[in-house]
């Protein structure tokens, strides 16, 4: 299994910039002296909008509950049959292969990389070199592929989330480029409606990227609380508590 180390604290060159090449690991954490927390991410196919809530890339159900080929305990790679969608090269690098059906139930293996695979093709998943399969897999096992939540991030959609909420954009990170999003502390966030000061605010709202007052907790994700009385359509102070 992986060799675990303490949390990595990355000092960014500039929080308000983006770059075509990575300058930190995806998910790297940076905390400012005033208590704000930021995470390093890769934008998806569209540039991020400042002040908008950001979510992980949309789930691909065709890459869940896949049938693997048999793989022995200790193996550092294994093969699985994709569903009816393709996988670009290294789409799941930095993510996890989660075994969701016995044998091997409950293990999550870090993926180091893989080649591009066509729809319904066989994908060879290379695991982190410090990881090996703990419990041998058989064709009755099932594996679900989970992308790194900070890879290919997108604007939080209106009405229905399609991935986990990961932060708020503090800079218009260019499409397919790297940069920082905020996850904790005072932040400037797009408001929907007029939530009262101190109230919890959630996503999704009626407009992509906005937060609204918590009205249906079972269908929403709380991202923080209002620091001022909300004004519809304005970007205002929210005390984030995403992570």
Secondary structure, 3 states (H helix, E strand, C coil): CCCCCCCCECCCCCCCCCECCCCCCCCCEEECCCCCEEEEEEECCCCCCCCCEEECCCCCHHHCCEEECCECCCCCEEEEECCCCCECCCCCCCCEEEEEECCCCCCEEEEEECCCECCCCEEEEEECCCCCCCCCECCCCEEEEECCCCEEEEECCCCCCCCCEEEEECCCCCCCCEEEEEEEEEEEEEECCCCCCCCEEEECCCCCCCEEECCCHHHCEEEEEECCCCCCCCEEEEEEECC
